[in-house]
Amino acid sequence: MQTTETTENGNETTQTEEVIQFLSFTVSNETFGIDLLFVHEILRPAFITRIPNVEEYVLGVINLRGEIIPIVDLKKKFDQGFTTIGKSSRIIVLEYNSKRFGLIVEEVKQVIKILKNSISAINNQLSLAFNHMIDYVGRSGDLIVLIIDLKKLITLE
């Protein structure tokens, strides 16, 4: 996004404000965002094969065109029960550090653009269930988006 300013001597200067794009989605009626650069694709829920002896929030794996992708239930990860699979549920396939995994969410909303200067660090008063994976909150118009830190999500896997 560009803004134009007029200096004291009447010259116009153009400044570019950095815009970051996020895929927004809902979990437990909260709006979350993941940097669009990490989103590989969005799928309708598919058959998930359970695997034994994994964390409760790992629902299992899917076969995505010959590649085995682990699926994480974010709602369970946030310790708020399991996601109920409905018409609007989706699997967001992410790629981070050359590894792919899926997040099952209640609903994918849209791609939103947030100005970098309207992203703020959170304080520790945010719900503890979210706090260990969320460092920033972004604002796009009236919408407040909790931004998931994939680095923290991956290290917890």
Secondary structure as GFF3:
##gff-version 3
##sequence-region A 1 157
A	DSSP	beta_strand	2	6	.	.	.	ID=ss1
A	DSSP	beta_strand	12	16	.	.	.	ID=ss2
A	DSSP	beta_strand	19	27	.	.	.	ID=ss3
A	DSSP	beta_strand	30	35	.	.	.	ID=ss4
A	DSSP	three_ten_helix	36	38	.	.	.	ID=ss5
A	DSSP	beta_strand	39	43	.	.	.	ID=ss6
A	DSSP	beta_strand	58	64	.	.	.	ID=ss7
A	DSSP	beta_strand	67	73	.	.	.	ID=ss8
A	DSSP	alpha_helix	74	77	.	.	.	ID=ss9
A	DSSP	beta_strand	90	96	.	.	.	ID=ss10
A	DSSP	beta_strand	99	105	.	.	.	ID=ss11
A	DSSP	beta_strand	107	115	.	.	.	ID=ss12
A	DSSP	three_ten_helix	116	118	.	.	.	ID=ss13
A	DSSP	beta_strand	119	121	.	.	.	ID=ss14
A	DSSP	alpha_helix	128	131	.	.	.	ID=ss15
A	DSSP	beta_strand	134	140	.	.	.	ID=ss16
A	DSSP	beta_strand	143	148	.	.	.	ID=ss17
A	DSSP	alpha_helix	150	156	.	.	.	ID=ss18
###
